Each structure stands twice: as structure tokens, then as C-alpha cells.
């Protein structure tokens, strides 16, 4: 899981670097292309199958997932990397809020009050983290990134459904990569309607290397995370995933010289602590080896 968190932070750094040369559509497209090639090789090597009878569910998961990914990549291009990653890691909070609202709607008597407190605290953390973004008039990137976590939560619910239907993780990720490629192609094709808008840039050697690293790090991170949930203790694995915020903060300071005020660090700590609490309540009864079916991953690239 530490490897997965680190690789996801590398992917985020690559997205921010690539956004100086490529549009979000192109980045999503290449992200999907590299993932398709890597996963296809993996499936052939392991003798797996990509045939499915749940294509409708894959399409819905892919649609919600690619919207989340697109919004997150846009946010990364506009905000400090650490801020964008922290806001995207709000997805388990959103999911807990979904489940709480569903329980309230169905008039269930039992309420996990510690969970409610964790959800409320997380939004206080968001307020602290977003303060400099709004002061710098980066409100669009901030709201978009926050919403990406919301869509991620909806995607995770669909991932859980596919897992319960018996779909292996590599198949879920493969069809998600295909949706990335198609959505990216569609976004890049807008030049056909307005030739004045350049939506496709031929990558040079440096750009191609950056895009390859982006796609490879994301795909390897997914595989590492899947392995971690399969063989590790669920609560430990899920909590270690939040180290991605630390890795991203380091990249943010080293590569872009970002410096954060005390209230931003406090907001990150509140969100991290709230996420840990939510993860505990969501996974405290999950046995080892059942994590893929019974829990909800945190990172948006699942």
C-alpha cells in the first residue's frame, strides 16, 4: 500500500507537469491507452479473460469514474498538488455520507454518531484547506476537485457492486481504462468543430516519457493497491493509503516550491483524521482476504 500511495503521488505530479503541454482530454486519453496496453499484457500472461456479461455495469462505472478522473486532473492543473490530492481523498467521507443518508431515508434507528462527527469535522478541514485557494481566486479548480471526490464515491459503490457480481479487479480496471481512452479521444476531437481550438498536441520525446510514466505509475499503483487489500489487514492497509497526502505534499514543495500556512496543514490533518475514523467504522469487521468485496477503496484511481 505504501508503494501504491507513492505511485499515485507520482501520477499526480506527472499530471500537473503534463498539464503545461497537454489538455486534460489528452492526459485522460493517454492514461487510458497506457493502462489498456499494460493490463492486456497482464491478462494474456496470466491467462485471464476480459469477457463479461455485466457490460452495462462496467459502462456506468466507467462513466462516473471518468467524470471523476477528468475533474480531478483539471483540479491538479489549477491547484497545488497537495491540495488537489487532499480534496480528492474526501471520497470515503462522501461515501459515508451517502450511506448515512440512505440509512436515514429508510428510517433505520441505529446511528453511528462517531461517524457523523467525523463527516462534519472533515468539512471543517475542507474549509481550512480551501481558504488560500479562494483567496487566490482558484475557486473553480477547488470546487471541481472537491466534486471529483463526490463522483469517486459514486464510482466506488459501483466497483463494489461489480465485485459482488464476481468481476475480477483487472477486468473492472481494464474497462475503466477503455472509457478513459474513449472520453479522451472525444474531448480531443473538438478541433473538428472549432479548428481555432487546439485540443491535440503531438508529444515530443520528453512529453511521451512523461505520459508513459503517468500511465504506468497509475496502473502499477492500482495493481499494488489491489494486492495490498487482498493479503493485508484491511484497517492497516486503508490507513496507509492516506500517506499519499504526505507524498504529494513533498512533491508539491520540491517541484513547485509550494508553501502552506498553518491552517492548510491543520485542514489536511483534520481531513486525514476524519478519513481514518471513517475507514475504521467501515472496515472494523472486515476479515483479511475479503477486502476487495467488502470495503470501499479510497484512492480515486481504483
Secondary structure, 3 states (H helix, E strand, C coil): CHHHHHHHHHHHHHHHHHCCCCCHHHHHHHHHHHHHHHHHHHHHHHCCCCCCCCHHHHHHHHHHHHHHHHHHHHHHHHCCHHHHHHHHCCHHHHHHHHHHHHHHHCCCCCCCHHHHHHHHHHHHHHHHHHHHHHHCCCHHHHHHHHHHHHHHHHHHHHHHHHHHCCCCHHHHHHHHHHHHHHHHHHHHHHHHCCCCCCCCCCCCHHHHHHHHHHHHHHHHHHHHHHHHHHHCCHHHHHHHCCHHHHHHHHHHHHHHCCCCCHHHHHHHHHHHHHHHHHHHHHHCCCCCCCHHHHCCCCCCCC
